[in-house]
Amino acid sequence: MIFTYLILGAAYGFAAALQPGPFQTYMISETVRNGWKRTLPVIFAPLLSDGPIIIMVLLVLSRVPAWWLILLRFSGGIFILFLAAGLLKAWMKSDLKHDATASGIQYNILRAALVNFLNPSPYLYWSLVTGPWLIKGWHESPVYGVSFLAGFYCILLLTLAGLLFVFASVDRMGSRVQRALLGISGLMLASLGLYQIWEGALMMMHRQ
């Protein structure tokens, strides 16, 4: 069971890292402007910003009735499918261009954390997608919850570092690799979305 939560966390961490958003755009623009060596510490920004987000979200989720968690499971599955559709659309259109001058924020890991903290995506992700899994694992055993978080953040940081190295290159291989990662992430998100909806259906049947 520990392995199951570790793999689930890793899968969601991989998908979260590849989900386009303000933080990823900021990281990419800083890589283009300052190089990968100076930008590498930015990948640790989610460790600073996600803590308060997770606490706020879980304080709410831990006090709601069981039927609400089932509803979140369905909502999260639909939300994941929506994210997957966006990634697959970008993959089909090869829409991989980013404006390197779009962010005027000076390189600083604390400011990168602020970019992530002010981004609504982590709140949605932890409330609709990963939060219910973390609560489920923690209620079964705190070790399972810790395993989920360990898998999530280990793969999140490794994938962010990989993306940083991809965008540090200036040849065409970088865009091809990113496009492949977008396609893989889109398919993974779609699978996770369908799986989460299936889990919600099972929870509903067990309550009847």
C-alpha positions as CSV (number, residue, x, y, z in Angstrom):
1,M,0.0,0.0,0.0
2,I,2.9,2.4,0.7
3,F,4.2,1.7,-2.8
4,T,0.7,2.5,-4.2
5,Y,0.6,5.9,-2.6
6,L,4.2,6.5,-3.6
7,I,3.4,5.8,-7.2
8,L,0.2,7.9,-7.1
9,G,2.1,10.8,-5.6
10,A,4.8,10.4,-8.3
11,A,2.2,10.4,-11.1
12,Y,0.5,13.5,-9.8
13,G,3.8,15.2,-9.2
14,F,4.9,14.5,-12.8
15,A,1.6,15.9,-14.2
16,A,1.7,18.9,-11.9
17,A,5.3,19.8,-13.0
18,L,4.3,19.7,-16.7
19,Q,1.0,21.6,-16.3
20,P,1.5,25.0,-18.0
21,G,1.1,27.9,-15.6
22,P,2.6,31.2,-14.3
23,F,5.3,29.4,-12.3
24,Q,6.4,27.2,-15.2
25,T,6.4,30.3,-17.4
26,Y,8.5,32.2,-14.9
27,M,11.0,29.4,-14.5
28,I,11.4,29.0,-18.3
29,S,11.8,32.8,-18.8
30,E,14.5,32.9,-16.1
31,T,16.3,30.0,-17.7
32,V,16.4,31.7,-21.0
33,R,17.6,35.0,-19.5
34,N,20.0,33.7,-16.8
35,G,20.9,30.1,-17.7
36,W,20.1,26.9,-15.9
37,K,22.8,27.2,-13.2
38,R,21.3,30.4,-11.7
39,T,17.7,29.3,-12.3
40,L,18.1,25.8,-10.8
41,P,17.2,26.8,-7.2
42,V,13.8,28.1,-8.4
43,I,12.6,24.5,-8.7
44,F,12.5,24.4,-4.9
45,A,10.0,27.3,-4.7
46,P,6.9,24.9,-4.4
47,L,8.4,23.5,-1.2
48,L,8.0,27.0,0.3
49,S,4.7,28.0,-1.2
50,D,2.8,24.7,-1.1
51,G,3.0,24.3,2.7
52,P,0.5,27.0,3.6
53,I,-1.6,26.0,0.6
54,I,-1.8,22.4,1.7
55,I,-2.6,23.3,5.3
56,M,-5.4,25.7,4.3
57,V,-6.9,23.2,1.9
58,L,-6.7,20.2,4.2
59,L,-8.1,22.1,7.2
60,V,-11.2,22.6,5.0
61,L,-11.3,19.1,3.5
62,S,-10.8,17.4,6.9
63,R,-14.0,18.9,8.2
64,V,-16.4,18.1,5.5
65,P,-18.8,15.1,5.3
66,A,-17.9,12.0,3.4
67,W,-20.3,12.8,0.5
68,W,-18.4,16.0,-0.1
69,L,-15.2,14.1,-0.6
70,I,-17.0,11.9,-3.1
71,L,-18.2,15.0,-4.9
72,L,-14.6,16.3,-4.9
73,R,-13.4,13.0,-6.3
74,F,-15.8,13.5,-9.3
75,S,-15.0,17.2,-9.6
76,G,-11.3,16.5,-9.5
77,G,-11.6,13.8,-12.2
78,I,-13.4,16.3,-14.5
79,F,-10.9,19.0,-13.6
80,I,-8.0,16.6,-14.5
81,L,-9.7,15.8,-17.8
82,F,-10.0,19.5,-18.5
83,L,-6.3,20.0,-17.9
84,A,-5.5,17.0,-20.0
85,A,-7.5,18.4,-22.9
86,G,-5.5,21.7,-22.6
87,L,-2.2,19.9,-22.7
88,L,-3.2,17.7,-25.6
89,K,-4.5,20.7,-27.5
90,A,-1.1,22.4,-27.0
91,W,0.6,19.2,-28.1
92,M,-1.4,19.0,-31.3
93,K,-0.9,22.7,-32.1
94,S,2.8,22.6,-31.1
95,D,2.1,25.8,-29.1
96,L,5.4,25.8,-27.3
97,K,6.4,29.4,-27.5
98,H,7.1,31.4,-24.4
99,D,7.9,35.1,-24.0
100,A,11.3,35.2,-22.3
101,T,10.8,38.9,-21.4
102,A,7.2,38.5,-20.0
103,S,8.3,38.4,-16.4
104,G,10.1,41.4,-14.9
105,I,10.7,39.6,-11.6
106,Q,14.3,39.5,-10.6
107,Y,15.8,36.0,-10.1
108,N,15.0,35.0,-6.5
109,I,13.7,31.8,-5.1
110,L,11.4,33.6,-2.6
111,R,9.9,35.6,-5.5
112,A,9.4,32.4,-7.5
113,A,7.6,31.0,-4.4
114,L,5.4,34.1,-4.4
115,V,4.6,33.6,-8.1
116,N,3.5,30.0,-7.2
117,F,1.6,31.1,-4.1
118,L,-0.4,33.7,-6.0
119,N,-1.2,31.2,-8.7
120,P,-4.7,29.7,-8.3
121,S,-3.6,26.4,-9.8
122,P,-2.0,24.9,-6.7
123,Y,-5.2,25.7,-4.7
124,L,-7.4,23.9,-7.3
125,Y,-4.9,21.0,-7.6
126,W,-4.7,20.4,-3.9
127,S,-8.4,20.8,-3.2
128,L,-9.8,18.9,-6.2
129,V,-7.0,16.4,-7.1
130,T,-4.3,15.6,-4.6
131,G,-6.0,16.7,-1.4
132,P,-8.6,13.9,-1.3
133,W,-5.9,11.3,-1.9
134,L,-3.6,12.8,0.8
135,I,-6.5,12.7,3.3
136,K,-7.5,9.2,2.3
137,G,-3.9,7.9,2.8
138,W,-3.4,9.8,6.1
139,H,-6.6,8.4,7.5
140,E,-5.5,4.9,6.6
141,S,-2.0,5.5,8.0
142,P,0.1,8.6,8.4
143,V,2.9,6.6,6.6
144,Y,0.7,6.4,3.5
145,G,0.1,10.2,3.5
146,V,3.9,10.8,3.9
147,S,4.6,8.4,1.1
148,F,2.1,10.2,-1.2
149,L,3.9,13.6,-0.4
150,A,7.3,12.0,-0.9
151,G,6.4,10.6,-4.3
152,F,4.8,13.8,-5.3
153,Y,7.6,16.2,-4.5
154,C,10.5,14.0,-5.5
155,I,9.1,13.6,-9.0
156,L,7.9,17.2,-9.1
157,L,11.4,18.5,-8.4
158,L,13.1,16.1,-10.8
159,T,10.6,16.9,-13.6
160,L,11.0,20.7,-13.0
161,A,14.8,20.2,-13.2
162,G,14.4,18.2,-16.4
163,L,12.2,20.9,-17.9
164,L,14.8,23.6,-16.9
165,F,17.6,21.7,-18.7
166,V,15.4,21.2,-21.8
167,F,14.7,24.9,-22.1
168,A,18.3,25.8,-21.4
169,S,19.2,24.3,-24.8
170,V,18.7,26.5,-27.9
171,D,18.5,23.8,-30.5
172,R,15.4,22.3,-32.0
173,M,15.7,19.2,-29.8
174,G,14.4,21.2,-26.9
175,S,11.1,22.0,-28.5
176,R,10.6,18.4,-29.7
177,V,11.3,17.0,-26.2
178,Q,8.9,19.5,-24.6
179,R,6.2,18.6,-27.2
180,A,6.7,14.9,-26.4
181,L,6.5,15.7,-22.6
182,L,3.2,17.6,-23.2
183,G,1.7,14.7,-25.0
184,I,2.8,12.2,-22.3
185,S,1.5,14.5,-19.6
186,G,-1.8,14.9,-21.4
187,L,-2.3,11.2,-21.7
188,M,-1.3,10.6,-18.1
189,L,-3.7,13.3,-16.9
190,A,-6.5,11.8,-18.9
191,S,-5.8,8.4,-17.3
192,L,-5.7,9.8,-13.8
193,G,-8.9,11.7,-14.4
194,L,-10.8,8.6,-15.5
195,Y,-9.3,6.7,-12.6
196,Q,-10.4,9.3,-10.1
197,I,-13.9,9.3,-11.5
198,W,-13.9,5.5,-11.2
199,E,-12.8,5.8,-7.6
200,G,-15.6,8.2,-6.9
201,A,-18.1,5.8,-8.4
202,L,-16.8,3.0,-6.2
203,M,-17.0,5.2,-3.1
204,M,-20.6,6.1,-3.9
205,M,-21.5,2.4,-4.4
206,H,-20.0,1.5,-1.1
207,R,-22.1,4.1,0.7
208,Q,-25.3,2.8,-0.7
